[in-house]
Amino acid sequence: MEFVVLYSLREGVDRSRLLQTYPRHKDYYEAFRASGGGLVALGPFQTPDPSAGSMGIFTSREDAERFIAGDPFATEGLADPRILEWNAVCFE
């Protein structure tokens, strides 16, 4: 069982604020991964609309919650995170 964190951009958040915060977000997810946090994958949805948000895949709910608790996109109010339990079917 894995857990997906969906980030939806909060209404009224300016793209320039996202770009300004992104370096701290990137530093955070790289450090989280390096520290053994159960981060499997992370990234934005590729649509013309940046408000489509992004998602991350985690190995446990605890890791997903811990990630959200320190991520600048969440802590600075840019995105609303939502955790979903994911019953992935893998084909490898």
Order of alpha helices (4+ residues) and beta strands (2+ residues): beta-alpha-beta-beta-alpha-alpha-beta
